[in-house]
Amino acid sequence: MNLSNGWTGKSACDLQAALRLSNEAFAELLGVGVRTVAGWHQKPTLRPQTVWQQALDTTLEQAPAAVRARFGASSDQPDTEATDAEIRLSADPHIGAALDWLDQHAGLEAGSARHGVARRLIRTDARELQNRGSRRARVQQREVVAALENYYGEMPASHGLYRARCGTDGVIDTSILTRPDWLDLDCPLLPAHDQLRAKRGQPDPITSLDEDATDAAIQRLAETLTMNIRMVDSPLYRLTGIDVRKEHIGGTVGTAPFVEYALTMDLLEGELIDAIASGAQWLPLRDDHLPNVASVLDVSGRLCAGGVLALTAIARPADPYRGEADYLLLVQERSGHVLNASRRLAVIPKGFHQPLIDLRADAQIGATLRREMEEELFGRSDVDSTTGDQRSADPMHPTRLSAPMRWLMAEPDRLRLECTGFGLNLVSGNYEFASLIVIDDEHFWTEFGGMIEANWESSNLHRYSSLDTDLLTDLIGDVAWSNEGLFAMTQGLHRLREIGGQRVNLPPIEWEIR
């Protein structure tokens, strides 16, 4: 029942109408942005990108028989459930790449992982996965920190876990392993300061998987297919050397396929949260991949993928209804369709540090941050790495930029990007570059404020005023934060309090290493 070669904007909208879904509900079902669905209505001849064609195919497969018949799709069921699972597995080339990787690293015969996932898919219940998601959402950030402190024990003298103090009595503990000279970096994300170097030919840090790791990887793929979660095998940067200090980001990175991360290190968060929710003590994946603090710090000897995330502050003029001039601060609730920090609070933008098209130039933290702004704030779907298709020689060329980003990039003083802190997240071993985006020209909000809209990775977007001390203090104490989001939020507010002038009335935030 595959119509990938025939989907157009019109036929996609016809399917939406047949299912009687609003733009918002249809976008949520497919895991795309509302703007994308609206674009299909505006351009009926537009052909959806490959990953969205596959999502449309899957949606049609699962539609009622009357809807399938209307589209001329066969309603004949395969002879066995296993055959149906094989059909679903064969439709996604990125799942195919994950299966090949799993066969190789688990020491399996070619095709064994595919059959294993097909069998597991039969037993995977979407409703139970949704229930598990609800149970995971109840686990508080503080519980995650406490469990990791108990697992790893005493920290080395040179490093410790990041703690922030908000106001007079608010203490926020995190799972971010850091050191004093990795904090309050005040590092402009410009070439003279932003100097991570990409190297080719780095060895594969994961050579083999044991039985527990193989079983967990098979389960991850079955759940990915069941819940229609995006998985695109794009390369990720992996950190191989650290050189971070005041006003300087340095070190080295190699690359690793995304599926390698998704089937190994990214499983540690779910394993930990499920153990907290159930009271279990056994963490076999963590025992294998990240057993002690020494392994966390040994970034060259393991798969250490990472992320870039930033607190965004946009200057707004005084308003007769809102009040004095301030900064708009943005916070997102992460969607259930993302692999990382699902259903948690985070700053926005937040994304993986990965090359889009230029291995060396894209290694700069600022390059990832500008691209994430285009994707997560200004609606540029063609720089979304989860689509898997990138044919432009320069996706960030001025002629391709969104109107808000084009305006920001036209003058060097309009966009201020700084890295505020760096650390290693004990949840997954990821490196985290906490950053701050500041737009000081009020004209931007007046001209482009209505164009700011989160993409599919967010389920909700919240805004706060930099003058609202009480609400921001309550926000920082919310138990729904991701650890890396809280790290970036507090480091960003600490810096904004220093440079924001009369636009800010932020609670004092101090940090310590414990």
C-alpha positions in Angstrom: 0.0 0.0 0.0 2.8 2.4 -0.9 1.9 5.6 -2.8 5.3 7.4 -2.2 5.7 8.0 -6.0 2.2 9.5 -6.2 1.8 11.8 -3.2 1.3 15.5 -3.9 0.1 18.3 -1.8 -3.5 17.7 -3.1 -3.6 14.0 -2.3 -2.1 14.6 1.1 -4.8 17.1 1.8 -7.4 14.7 0.4 -6.2 12.1 3.0 -6.5 14.7 5.7 -10.1 15.5 4.7 -11.0 11.8 4.5 -9.7 11.4 8.1 -11.5 14.5 9.2 -8.5 16.1 10.9 -7.6 19.7 11.4 -4.2 21.0 10.2 -2.9 20.7 13.7 -4.1 17.2 14.3 -2.9 16.0 10.9 0.5 17.5 11.5 0.7 15.8 14.9 -0.3 12.4 13.4 2.4 12.7 10.7 5.1 14.3 12.9 5.4 17.3 10.7 5.0 21.0 11.3 1.6 22.7 10.9 3.2 25.1 8.4 4.1 22.1 6.2 0.5 20.9 6.1 -0.7 24.5 5.4 1.9 24.6 2.5 0.3 21.5 0.9 -3.0 23.3 0.9 -1.4 26.4 -0.7 0.5 24.4 -3.3 -1.5 21.3 -4.4 1.2 20.2 -6.9 4.0 20.3 -4.3 5.6 16.9 -3.8 6.3 16.2 -0.1 9.8 15.3 0.9 10.8 11.6 1.2 10.4 11.2 5.0 6.9 12.8 4.8 5.9 10.6 1.9 6.8 7.6 4.1 4.7 9.0 6.9 1.8 9.5 4.6 2.1 5.9 3.4 2.1 4.6 7.0 -1.0 6.8 7.8 -2.8 5.4 4.8 -1.9 1.8 5.8 -3.4 2.3 9.2 -6.5 4.2 8.0 -10.0 2.6 8.0 -10.8 0.3 5.1 -13.2 2.8 3.6 -10.5 5.5 3.4 -8.0 3.0 1.9 -10.5 2.0 -0.7 -11.1 5.7 -1.6 -7.4 6.0 -2.5 -7.4 2.7 -4.5 -5.2 1.0 -1.9 -5.6 -2.7 -1.4 -7.3 -3.7 1.8 -6.1 -7.3 1.5 -4.3 -8.3 4.7 -0.9 -10.2 4.5 -1.1 -13.9 5.3 0.7 -13.5 8.6 1.5 -10.7 11.1 5.2 -11.4 10.5 4.8 -10.7 6.8 3.2 -7.3 7.6 6.1 -6.5 9.9 8.6 -7.2 7.1 6.7 -4.9 4.7 6.9 -2.1 7.2 10.6 -2.7 7.9 11.5 -2.6 4.2 9.8 0.8 3.6 12.4 3.0 5.4 16.0 3.1 4.2 17.2 4.6 7.5 15.7 1.7 9.4 17.6 -0.5 7.0 20.8 1.3 7.8 20.1 0.7 11.5 19.5 -3.0 10.9 22.7 -3.4 8.9 24.7 -1.7 11.7 23.1 -3.9 14.3 23.9 -7.1 12.4 27.5 -6.1 12.1 28.1 -5.0 15.7 26.1 -7.7 17.3 27.9 -10.4 15.3 24.7 -11.6 13.6 24.2 -13.0 10.2 22.9 -10.6 7.6 19.1 -10.2 7.9 19.0 -11.5 11.5 18.2 -8.0 13.0 15.4 -7.5 10.5 13.7 -10.8 11.5 14.2 -10.0 15.2 12.6 -6.6 14.9 9.8 -8.0 12.8 9.0 -10.6 15.5 9.2 -7.9 18.2 7.0 -5.6 16.3 4.1 -8.1 16.5 4.3 -7.9 20.3 4.8 -4.2 20.6 1.6 -2.4 21.8 1.3 1.3 20.9 -1.1 1.9 23.8 1.4 0.3 26.3 4.2 2.5 24.9 1.9 5.6 25.4 1.3 4.5 29.0 5.0 4.0 29.5 5.5 7.6 28.2 3.0 8.8 30.8 4.9 6.9 33.6 8.2 8.4 32.4 6.8 11.9 32.4 6.0 11.5 36.1 9.7 10.9 37.0 11.0 14.3 38.2 14.3 15.8 37.1 15.5 15.7 40.8 14.9 11.9 40.9 17.1 11.5 37.9 19.9 13.4 39.5 19.6 11.5 42.7 19.7 8.1 40.9 22.8 9.1 39.0 24.5 10.4 42.1 23.9 7.1 43.7 25.1 5.2 40.7 28.4 7.1 40.1 29.2 7.9 43.7 31.9 10.4 44.7 33.0 12.8 41.9 36.7 13.4 41.1 38.4 16.4 42.6 38.7 18.2 39.3 35.1 17.8 38.2 31.6 17.8 39.8 27.9 18.1 39.2 26.5 21.5 38.3 24.3 23.1 40.9 22.6 26.5 40.5 21.2 28.7 43.3 18.2 30.8 42.3 17.3 33.7 44.5 17.7 33.3 48.2 16.6 29.7 48.8 16.2 27.9 45.5 18.7 25.1 44.9 18.7 23.3 41.5 20.8 20.1 41.1 21.6 18.7 37.7 23.3 15.7 36.1 25.8 17.9 34.2 29.4 16.9 35.0 31.5 20.1 34.6 34.4 22.1 36.1 34.8 25.7 37.0 36.7 26.8 33.9 33.9 25.3 31.7 31.3 27.7 33.2 30.6 31.5 32.6 32.5 31.2 29.3 31.1 34.5 27.8 32.4 33.1 24.5 31.3 34.9 21.4 30.4 32.3 18.7 32.7 33.9 16.1 35.5 32.2 14.3 38.2 33.7 16.5 36.7 32.0 19.6 34.6 29.1 18.2 37.3 26.7 17.1 36.3 23.0 17.3 38.2 21.1 14.6 36.7 18.2 12.6 39.0 15.2 11.9 38.3 12.3 9.6 39.3 8.7 10.1 38.3 8.4 13.7 37.9 4.7 14.9 34.5 3.3 15.7 34.2 3.5 19.5 31.6 0.7 19.6 33.1 -2.6 18.3 30.5 -5.1 19.6 27.2 -5.4 21.5 26.4 -8.0 24.1 23.1 -9.8 24.4 21.4 -7.2 26.6 22.5 -4.3 24.3 21.4 -6.2 21.2 18.0 -6.9 22.7 17.6 -3.3 23.7 18.5 -2.1 20.2 15.9 -4.4 18.6 13.3 -3.1 21.0 14.2 0.5 20.2 13.7 -0.2 16.5 10.3 -1.9 17.1 9.1 1.0 19.2 10.4 3.6 16.6 8.2 1.9 13.9 5.2 1.5 16.2 5.2 5.1 17.3 6.2 6.6 14.0 9.2 8.3 15.5 11.6 9.9 13.1 15.0 8.2 12.7 17.3 9.5 10.0 20.8 8.1 9.6 22.6 11.4 9.3 26.1 11.8 10.7 26.6 13.2 14.2 29.7 14.9 15.5 31.4 12.9 18.3 33.7 14.7 20.7 37.3 13.3 20.7 39.1 16.1 22.5 38.1 19.0 24.9 39.8 22.4 25.1 37.2 24.7 26.6 37.9 27.8 28.7 36.9 31.5 29.1 36.1 33.0 25.7 37.4 29.9 23.9 35.8 26.7 22.5 38.4 24.3 21.1 39.0 20.6 20.8 38.4 17.9 18.2 35.4 16.0 16.8 35.0 13.1 14.5 31.7 11.7 13.1 29.5 8.7 13.8 26.2 7.6 12.2 23.1 8.6 14.0 21.8 5.0 14.2 24.8 4.0 16.2 23.9 6.7 18.8 20.2 5.9 18.7 20.8 2.1 19.3 23.4 2.6 22.1 24.0 5.7 24.2 20.5 7.2 23.6 19.0 4.1 25.3 20.5 5.0 28.6 18.0 7.7 29.5 15.0 5.4 29.0 16.6 2.6 30.9 17.3 4.9 33.8 13.9 6.5 34.0 12.1 3.2 33.7 14.2 1.9 36.6 13.3 4.9 38.7 9.6 4.5 37.9 9.6 0.8 38.8 12.1 0.8 41.7 14.5 -1.5 39.8 18.2 -1.4 40.5 19.6 -3.2 37.4 21.0 -1.0 34.7 22.8 -3.3 32.2 23.1 -0.8 29.4 24.7 1.8 31.6 27.0 -0.9 33.1 28.2 -1.6 29.6 28.4 1.8 28.0 29.0 4.3 30.8 29.9 2.4 34.0 31.9 5.1 35.9 32.9 8.7 35.9 36.3 7.8 34.2 34.3 6.4 31.2 32.3 9.6 31.1 35.4 11.8 30.9 37.1 9.5 28.4 35.4 11.1 25.4 38.0 9.8 22.9 37.4 6.2 23.9 33.6 6.1 23.7 30.8 7.5 21.6 30.3 11.0 22.9 27.6 12.7 20.8 26.4 16.1 21.7 24.0 19.0 21.5 23.8 22.7 21.2 21.0 24.5 23.0 20.3 28.2 23.8 18.2 30.5 25.8 16.7 33.0 23.4 16.1 36.6 24.5 14.4 39.0 22.1 14.1 42.7 22.9 10.5 44.1 22.9 9.5 47.7 23.1 7.4 49.1 25.9 3.7 48.4 25.4 0.7 50.1 27.0 -0.8 46.7 27.9 2.2 44.6 28.6 4.4 47.2 30.3 8.0 48.3 30.1 10.6 47.3 27.5 11.9 43.8 28.2 13.3 40.6 26.7 11.0 37.9 25.5 12.3 34.5 26.8 11.3 31.3 25.1 10.9 27.8 26.6 9.6 24.7 24.9 7.9 21.5 25.9 9.6 18.7 23.8 7.3 16.6 21.6 6.8 12.9 22.1 8.1 12.4 18.5 11.7 13.3 19.4 14.3 10.8 20.6 16.0 13.2 23.0 14.5 14.8 26.1 11.0 13.7 25.0 8.1 15.5 26.9 10.6 17.6 28.9 11.0 21.3 29.3 14.0 22.8 27.4 15.2 26.1 26.0 14.8 26.6 22.3 16.5 26.1 20.0 17.9 22.7 20.9 19.5 20.3 18.5 22.2 17.8 17.8 25.7 19.1 16.9 26.1 17.6 13.4 27.3 18.5 10.0 24.7 19.5 7.4 26.9 19.7 4.3 30.4 21.1 5.3 32.2 18.8 7.7 34.8 21.4 8.8 32.7 24.7 8.8 29.7 23.0 10.5 31.9 21.9 13.4 31.6 25.5 14.8 29.0 25.7 17.6 27.6 28.9 16.1 26.9 27.2 12.7 24.7 24.6 14.4 23.0 27.3 16.5 22.1 29.5 13.5 20.8 26.5 11.6 18.7 25.4 14.6 17.3 29.0 14.8 16.2 28.7 11.1 14.6 25.3 11.7 13.0 25.6 15.2 12.1 29.2 15.3 11.6 30.4 11.8 10.2 27.3 10.0 12.9 26.3 7.6 12.1 22.7 6.9 14.9 22.2 4.4 17.6 22.5 7.1 15.9 19.9 9.2 18.3 17.0 9.4 15.5 14.5 10.1 14.2 14.8 6.6 17.3 13.0 5.3 17.4 15.0 2.0 19.9 17.8 1.5 20.8 18.9 -2.1 21.7 22.5 -1.6 25.3 23.4 -1.9 24.8 26.1 0.8 21.6 25.8 2.8 22.5 28.9 4.8 23.3 31.1 1.8 21.7 34.6 2.3 19.4 34.0 -0.7 17.9 30.9 1.1 17.5 32.4 4.6 14.1 33.1 6.1 13.1 36.7 6.3 13.8 37.0 10.0 17.2 35.4 9.7 18.1 37.4 6.6 17.4 40.6 8.6 19.5 39.4 11.6 22.5 38.4 9.4 22.4 41.7 7.4 24.2 43.6 10.1 26.8 42.1 12.5 25.4 43.7 15.6 21.9 42.5 15.2 22.5 38.9 16.5 24.5 38.1 19.5 25.5 34.5 20.0 27.5 33.3 23.1 28.4 30.0 24.6 27.8 30.3 28.3 28.8 26.8 29.6 30.0 23.3 28.7 29.5 20.0 30.4 29.0 16.2 30.0 25.5 14.9 30.8 25.5 11.8 33.0 22.1 10.8 31.6 23.5 9.8 28.3 27.1 10.8 28.2 26.3 13.6 25.7 28.4 16.8 25.6 26.3 20.0 26.1 27.1 23.4 24.8 24.8 25.8 26.7 24.4 29.1 24.8 22.6 32.4 24.8 21.0 34.2 21.8 20.3 37.9 22.3 18.5 40.2 19.8 18.7 43.7 21.1 17.0 45.7 18.3 13.4 46.1 19.2 12.6 46.4 15.4 13.0 42.7 15.1 10.1 41.9 17.4 7.9 44.5 15.8 8.6 43.3 12.3 9.1 39.5 12.7 7.6 38.5 16.1 4.6 37.0 14.5 6.7 34.7 12.3 8.3 32.9 15.3 6.8 29.4 15.6 8.2 26.2 17.0 8.5 23.2 14.7 7.4 19.6 15.1 10.0 18.9 17.8 8.0 21.0 20.3 4.5 20.2 21.6 4.1 23.7 23.2 6.0 27.0 23.3 5.9 29.2 26.3 7.1 32.8 26.6 8.2 34.8 29.7 9.2 38.3 30.4 12.7 39.1 31.6 11.1 41.5 34.1 8.9 38.8 35.8 11.2 37.6 38.6 8.6 35.6 40.4 7.4 33.6 37.4 10.9 32.9 36.2 11.9 31.7 39.7 8.9 29.3 39.7 9.8 28.2 36.2 13.4 27.3 37.2 12.0 25.2 40.0 9.7 23.2 37.7 10.4 19.4 38.0 9.7 18.8 34.3 13.0 20.3 33.0 15.5 18.2 31.2 18.9 18.4 32.9 20.6 20.0 29.9 17.7 22.5 29.5 18.1 23.6 33.1 21.8 23.9 32.7 21.4 26.2 29.7 18.5 28.2 31.3 20.4 29.0 34.4 23.7 29.8 32.7 21.9 31.9 30.2 19.9 33.9 32.8 23.1 34.4 34.8 24.8 36.0 31.7 21.7 37.9 30.7 21.5 39.5 34.1 25.0 40.9 33.6 24.4 42.3 30.1 20.6 43.0 29.9 20.5 46.4 31.6 17.1 47.9 32.4 15.3 45.2 30.4 15.9 42.6 33.0 14.8 42.0 36.6 16.1 38.5 36.9 16.6 36.5 40.1 20.2 36.3 41.1 21.7 32.9 39.9 24.9 31.6 41.3 26.5 28.2 40.6 28.7 25.7 42.4 30.3 22.3 41.7 29.5 19.6 44.1 
